[in-house]
Amino acid sequence: MRRLRATLFLSGLLTTPAVRSQVLPAQYQSANYQFGIRSDTLTVFPTIGRPIKNQLPFRLKDAAFAPDGKSIYGVKDESQEQAYISRIEFNPIRATEIAGSSGLVVKSFAISSRQDRLVVSGDRPDASGRSCGLFEILIPDGTVRQLASSNCRDPWRWDHLSLSPSAEQAVATAGSNRDRDLRLELLDLVHGTAKSVGSGVFIGVWSPDGNWIAARENSDRDELFLIDANDFSRRRAVGGAVALLPTWSPDSHFLLLWKDCGLHLDPDPRSTLETLDIRTGKRTTIRPSQCQVYHGTMGWISEETVR
């Protein structure tokens, strides 16, 4: 495949100071037969040219792109068989079950920057029936241990997990929209404790360099804030955000968002991807994605996987 031009560089894949591996924005859309989407598709958007589509071997729920841009993780659809977390690598496409994940009921999960562990919010069976809270799965041996406990009668605790680069902390959504008490909590994964990040925000994503948490305002305005990860009282507004979960570029300089193309009442809404430069505030449209994106999981793919 021809060499693709990209707007960003993946610092985590540097081999020498003079050699860089580029990354491209991508989106995973799981099958939705109601809207006529009949394949589980990974779509990669080069800076120029047509989108590149790849069909994955099975449907993923709660998908998340790997930090190195070479794979995607997700929960295999439990309607097909017992659920487990799978890693699907690209070029060639190959699926591997994450040892230790079978039997967990997964609400949310996050991958460590080194891809040596997963942190899962959910529950699993035990001698007393089931235990709920946060669990760590070590990769590749599959060792599972519980990091924090939660009340199994609280179905809203700790959704949308995002790990710090050290994997010693995380942020997650607590509360429920129904009860109007959505909030962002900071989780200490070493001591198994949680505390509120503060009022006004309910969902956050930790930057790969560990300096920022991109957080959405808990209001109708959908304002996006950058929170200083070392001082949560320091926040900077960077404009509106349509995407539920903004996605950091691997160099922590850009956020990947989407913007709607049509009416919110459209039963089959489409969107366009755009990048936000957090240093300048500039937003740039990914033109090949123009009204080609269904709401799904966004991320970054290493260019070498689509050559």
N, C-alpha and C positions, 0 to 999 in steps of 0.2 A: 504494500500500500504506500501511496505517496507520502512524503514527509508532511506532517500537518503543522501549521503555524499555530501558536498559542499565545495568549496574552500574559501568562504567568509562568513562574518557574517553581519547581518542586525542590526546595533546598534539602529535604531529607533524602534525596536520591543522588546527591553529589558524589562523584567518584574522584574528581580532582577539582581544584578551584576553577579550571578552565572548561570543565565538562558539566553540563547541566541536563537533567531530564525534565522535560516540560510536562505540565499537567493541563488537562482540558476539563471544562465543566461537563457534568453528566447528570442524568436523572434516571431513576428506576421507577417504572410504572408496573404495578402488579395487575394481573388480569382482572377486568371488571366487565362481566358479561352484560350487566344492565346497560352500560354505556357503549357496548360493542367493542371493547378492547379485549381481544381474545388471545393475547400472548403476554408472557412475562418478559418485558423488554427493558434492556439497558440501552439508553440512547446517549451517545457522546456528541457534543457540539463543538466542532473546530471553529476557529475564528473566521475562516472562510470555507465555502463548500457546503455540501449537504450533510445533515446529521447522519451519524453512523449508528445503525441499530444492530443489537445483538440479542438473540433470544436465549434466556436462561433456562436451565433444565427443569425447574419447578418453581412454584410460587413461593415468595418470601413474604413474611409479615415482619413489621418493625425492622426494616432493612437499615443497614448503616455501612457506609463506605470505609474501607480500611485506610489508616493514616498514610500508608505508602502508595496509595492509588492503584494497587495491583489486584484488588479483590473486593468483594462485598460480603457482608455477614447478614444473616437474617434467620428468623424462625421459620422452619418449613411448615407449611400449612397443616395444622393438626387435623383438618377434615379428611386428609388423605391417609394418615397413619399417626402414630404417636409423635408428638411434636419434639423437635430438637433444634438446636442452633447449628447452622451450616455455614461454612466458608466456601464461596464460589470464586475461584481464581479465573483470570482472563488470559486468553491467548496462549495455549488453548483453554477453553472453558472446562473446569474440573471442580466437582463438588466434594467437600470433605465434612463429615459430621464432627462437631466439636465434642470430644470425649467429656463426659460428666454432665452434659446439658440435657440429656434425655430424662424425662420425668419432671423437670422444672416447668411450672406454669409461669410464663414470662410476661410481665407487664411492660418492662423496658429493660434495655441492656446497653452497655457501653464497652468499647474496646480500648485497652491501654495503648499508649503511643508505641510501645515495643511489640505489641500484639502477643504478649506472653500471658495475658489474663483477660477475662471478661468479668465485669461486675453486672449482676442481674438483680432487678427488682421483681419480686414475685413470691411464689411459694413452692414448697416441695413436700412430699410425704415424709413422715418420720414415725417413730415408735408411738407417739401420742396422737397421731392423726395427720397433722400437717404443721409446718412452721412457715412463718411469713416474714418478709423483710428483705435485706440485701444479702446476696451470696456472691462469693468469688469463685470462679472456675479457673484453675491454672492450666495453661496450654504449654505442651501438648498432653501432659499426663492425665488431665481430667480430675484432679483433686478438687473437691468442693468443700468450702467452709462458709459458715454464716458470719457476716460482718456486723449486722445490726438486725434487731428484731422490730417488728411492727405488729399491731393488732390485726388479726386476720379478718375482723369485722369492718376494718377500714379499707375499702377497695380503692381509695383515691391516693394512698400514700406513695410518694416517690415515683412519679412518672417522668419521662423525658430526661433520663440520666445523661450527664456529661462529666467525663473524668478530667481532673487536672493532669498535666504531663507526668507528674510523679506517681499518679494513681493512688495517692494517699488521701485525696479529697475528691469530692464530686459536688455538683449542684443538681437539683431535681425539683420537679413541681410537686407540691403537696396541696391538699384541699380539693375542692370540687367547684366547677362552674355552677352546678345546680345550687349549691349552698352559698355561692358568691364569696368564697374565702380562698380562692386560688392565691398561692404565694410561692416564692422561690426559697428553697432551703439549702444551706451549706451542710454537707455530710462529711464528718470526720471518719474515714474508713479504717483508721488505725484504732480508734477508741470506740467506734460504733455509736457516735452521738450526732445530733442534728440541731441546727439553730436557723432562725430566719435570716435571710440576707437583708431584709428590710421591706418596707411597704412599697407598693406601686408596681412591682414586677413579678411575673409568675413563671417565666420560662427562660432558661439561659444556656449558653454554649461556651465552654472554656476554649480560649485560643491555644493553638499548639505551642506557642512560646511561653504560655503560662501567665501572661501579663494582663489579659483582659477576659471579661465575661460579656458576651453579647446577649443582652436581655430584652425581652419584650415587655412593654407596659401593659398592665392589667386594666385596660380601658378600651372604649370603642375607637380610640385614635390609632391604636397599634403602633405607637411610637417605639423606636428602637434606641436602646441605650448601650453605651460601652461603660462597664463598671470596672474600676481598677481592682484587680484580683488581690492586691495587697492592702487596699483600703476601700471597703465597700461604700463608704460615704462619698467617694469621688465618682461622679457619673457624668457622662457627656452624651447629650442627645445627638443622634445622627440621622434623623428623619424617619419617615414611615417605613413599615415593613409588612409586606403581604404574606411572606412565607412564615409558616408556623415556627419552623426551626431554621434560623439563618445558619449557613454553613461556612466555616472558616477555610480559606486557602491554606495549604501547608506552610507557607511562609508567614502567616498571620497578618498579611497586609490587606487582604480583601475578604469581603463577605459575599457569598452567593445568595441572591434573593430571587423572587419572581414577582412579576406584576401582572394583574389580570388584563385580558384582552377584551372581554365583553361584559355582559350584564351578570351580576351575581345570581340572578334567577335562572340563568342558563343551566339546563340539567346536565350538560356535558361541557363544563367550563374549560377553557384553555388559557394558558399563560405564556409569558415570555421571561426568559432568564436575564438577569442583570447582575453586574458586579458593583460593589460599593468599596471604594478605596478609603480605608479608615483614616489615612493620613491627610487626604485632601477633601474628602466628602464627595468626590466625583463618582457619578453612577454611569456605567457603560452597558449598553444593551448588547447581549450576545445575539447577533443578527440571525444566524441560522436557526435559533430557537424561536423566532418570532411566531407567536401563537401556535407553537408546536408542542407545548408542554402541558400535560395533565398533572394535576396536583399529585405529587408523590415524593419520594426521597431524593434529595439533591446531594451531590458530592463532587469529587474531583478524581479523574482517572489519569494515570500515567500514560503519556503519549506512546511509550513503547508497547503498551498492551493492545493498541489499535493499529499498529503499523502493518 
